[in-house]
């Protein structure tokens, strides 16, 4: 979230619930989201636990979240250019997310832009846990040193570097394009 796709957590979710982000952070269940992201609980359990003691339209909540997923500005063009410029480079998402990742993939046509995804609810590991990075490497039969990891959070980039990956902290598609061009992967 917030590397390829806009994250609805900061505005869409609190707005739908009639809360500010600080209120949502204060009232949400302390572990339900992480448990959902790790595949420990299903959607129904998550929705039942999410806001203890508060009722909300769970179906409407899911609908508004699903409809909020969009690619960040410039990402479609960048990934398309990267595919064209470096056809041998494999592109995968590595995401801390629950099964709702399927909504993202569908709405944003990620299957046309990426070779696949490694998502925490399937892998059982969240960034920056070393396993979150090593599971994809094992499944792709690649060494961490062969991977370039891109993320909007410094702690996730540090986690990638700790297992031997190269990492770029994402700060918009334009800056990422410049960095990838510097590395010879895409035209400036």
Secondary structure as a PSIPRED ss2 file (coil, helix, strand):
# PSIPRED VFORMAT (PSIPRED V4.0)

   1 X C   1.000  0.000  0.000
   2 X C   1.000  0.000  0.000
   3 X C   1.000  0.000  0.000
   4 X C   1.000  0.000  0.000
   5 X E   0.000  0.000  1.000
   6 X C   1.000  0.000  0.000
   7 X C   1.000  0.000  0.000
   8 X C   1.000  0.000  0.000
   9 X H   0.000  1.000  0.000
  10 X H   0.000  1.000  0.000
  11 X H   0.000  1.000  0.000
  12 X H   0.000  1.000  0.000
  13 X H   0.000  1.000  0.000
  14 X H   0.000  1.000  0.000
  15 X H   0.000  1.000  0.000
  16 X H   0.000  1.000  0.000
  17 X C   1.000  0.000  0.000
  18 X C   1.000  0.000  0.000
  19 X C   1.000  0.000  0.000
  20 X C   1.000  0.000  0.000
  21 X H   0.000  1.000  0.000
  22 X H   0.000  1.000  0.000
  23 X H   0.000  1.000  0.000
  24 X H   0.000  1.000  0.000
  25 X H   0.000  1.000  0.000
  26 X H   0.000  1.000  0.000
  27 X H   0.000  1.000  0.000
  28 X C   1.000  0.000  0.000
  29 X C   1.000  0.000  0.000
  30 X C   1.000  0.000  0.000
  31 X C   1.000  0.000  0.000
  32 X H   0.000  1.000  0.000
  33 X H   0.000  1.000  0.000
  34 X H   0.000  1.000  0.000
  35 X H   0.000  1.000  0.000
  36 X H   0.000  1.000  0.000
  37 X H   0.000  1.000  0.000
  38 X C   1.000  0.000  0.000
  39 X C   1.000  0.000  0.000
  40 X C   1.000  0.000  0.000
  41 X C   1.000  0.000  0.000
  42 X C   1.000  0.000  0.000
  43 X H   0.000  1.000  0.000
  44 X H   0.000  1.000  0.000
  45 X H   0.000  1.000  0.000
  46 X H   0.000  1.000  0.000
  47 X H   0.000  1.000  0.000
  48 X H   0.000  1.000  0.000
  49 X H   0.000  1.000  0.000
  50 X C   1.000  0.000  0.000
  51 X C   1.000  0.000  0.000
  52 X C   1.000  0.000  0.000
  53 X C   1.000  0.000  0.000
  54 X C   1.000  0.000  0.000
  55 X C   1.000  0.000  0.000
  56 X C   1.000  0.000  0.000
  57 X C   1.000  0.000  0.000
  58 X H   0.000  1.000  0.000
  59 X H   0.000  1.000  0.000
  60 X H   0.000  1.000  0.000
  61 X H   0.000  1.000  0.000
  62 X H   0.000  1.000  0.000
  63 X H   0.000  1.000  0.000
  64 X H   0.000  1.000  0.000
  65 X H   0.000  1.000  0.000
  66 X H   0.000  1.000  0.000
  67 X H   0.000  1.000  0.000
  68 X H   0.000  1.000  0.000
  69 X C   1.000  0.000  0.000
  70 X C   1.000  0.000  0.000
  71 X E   0.000  0.000  1.000
  72 X C   1.000  0.000  0.000
  73 X C   1.000  0.000  0.000
  74 X C   1.000  0.000  0.000
  75 X H   0.000  1.000  0.000
  76 X H   0.000  1.000  0.000
  77 X H   0.000  1.000  0.000
  78 X H   0.000  1.000  0.000
  79 X H   0.000  1.000  0.000
  80 X H   0.000  1.000  0.000
  81 X H   0.000  1.000  0.000
  82 X H   0.000  1.000  0.000
  83 X H   0.000  1.000  0.000
  84 X H   0.000  1.000  0.000
  85 X H   0.000  1.000  0.000
  86 X C   1.000  0.000  0.000
  87 X C   1.000  0.000  0.000
  88 X C   1.000  0.000  0.000
  89 X C   1.000  0.000  0.000
  90 X C   1.000  0.000  0.000
  91 X C   1.000  0.000  0.000
  92 X E   0.000  0.000  1.000
  93 X E   0.000  0.000  1.000
  94 X E   0.000  0.000  1.000
  95 X E   0.000  0.000  1.000
  96 X C   1.000  0.000  0.000
  97 X C   1.000  0.000  0.000
  98 X C   1.000  0.000  0.000
  99 X C   1.000  0.000  0.000
 100 X C   1.000  0.000  0.000
 101 X H   0.000  1.000  0.000
 102 X H   0.000  1.000  0.000
 103 X H   0.000  1.000  0.000
 104 X H   0.000  1.000  0.000
 105 X H   0.000  1.000  0.000
 106 X H   0.000  1.000  0.000
 107 X H   0.000  1.000  0.000
 108 X C   1.000  0.000  0.000
 109 X C   1.000  0.000  0.000
 110 X H   0.000  1.000  0.000
 111 X H   0.000  1.000  0.000
 112 X H   0.000  1.000  0.000
 113 X H   0.000  1.000  0.000
 114 X C   1.000  0.000  0.000
 115 X C   1.000  0.000  0.000
 116 X E   0.000  0.000  1.000
 117 X E   0.000  0.000  1.000
 118 X E   0.000  0.000  1.000
 119 X E   0.000  0.000  1.000
 120 X H   0.000  1.000  0.000
 121 X H   0.000  1.000  0.000
 122 X H   0.000  1.000  0.000
 123 X H   0.000  1.000  0.000
 124 X C   1.000  0.000  0.000
 125 X C   1.000  0.000  0.000
 126 X C   1.000  0.000  0.000
 127 X C   1.000  0.000  0.000
 128 X C   1.000  0.000  0.000
 129 X C   1.000  0.000  0.000
 130 X H   0.000  1.000  0.000
 131 X H   0.000  1.000  0.000
 132 X H   0.000  1.000  0.000
 133 X H   0.000  1.000  0.000
 134 X H   0.000  1.000  0.000
 135 X H   0.000  1.000  0.000
 136 X H   0.000  1.000  0.000
 137 X H   0.000  1.000  0.000
 138 X H   0.000  1.000  0.000
 139 X H   0.000  1.000  0.000
 140 X H   0.000  1.000  0.000
 141 X C   1.000  0.000  0.000
 142 X C   1.000  0.000  0.000
 143 X C   1.000  0.000  0.000
 144 X H   0.000  1.000  0.000
 145 X H   0.000  1.000  0.000
 146 X H   0.000  1.000  0.000
 147 X C   1.000  0.000  0.000
 148 X E   0.000  0.000  1.000
 149 X E   0.000  0.000  1.000
 150 X E   0.000  0.000  1.000
 151 X E   0.000  0.000  1.000
 152 X C   1.000  0.000  0.000
 153 X C   1.000  0.000  0.000
 154 X H   0.000  1.000  0.000
 155 X H   0.000  1.000  0.000
 156 X H   0.000  1.000  0.000
 157 X H   0.000  1.000  0.000
 158 X H   0.000  1.000  0.000
 159 X H   0.000  1.000  0.000
 160 X H   0.000  1.000  0.000
 161 X H   0.000  1.000  0.000
 162 X H   0.000  1.000  0.000
 163 X C   1.000  0.000  0.000
 164 X C   1.000  0.000  0.000
 165 X C   1.000  0.000  0.000
 166 X E   0.000  0.000  1.000
 167 X E   0.000  0.000  1.000
 168 X E   0.000  0.000  1.000
 169 X E   0.000  0.000  1.000
 170 X C   1.000  0.000  0.000
 171 X C   1.000  0.000  0.000
 172 X C   1.000  0.000  0.000
 173 X H   0.000  1.000  0.000
 174 X H   0.000  1.000  0.000
 175 X H   0.000  1.000  0.000
 176 X H   0.000  1.000  0.000
 177 X H   0.000  1.000  0.000
 178 X H   0.000  1.000  0.000
 179 X H   0.000  1.000  0.000
 180 X H   0.000  1.000  0.000
 181 X H   0.000  1.000  0.000
 182 X H   0.000  1.000  0.000
 183 X C   1.000  0.000  0.000
 184 X C   1.000  0.000  0.000
 185 X C   1.000  0.000  0.000
 186 X C   1.000  0.000  0.000
 187 X C   1.000  0.000  0.000
 188 X C   1.000  0.000  0.000
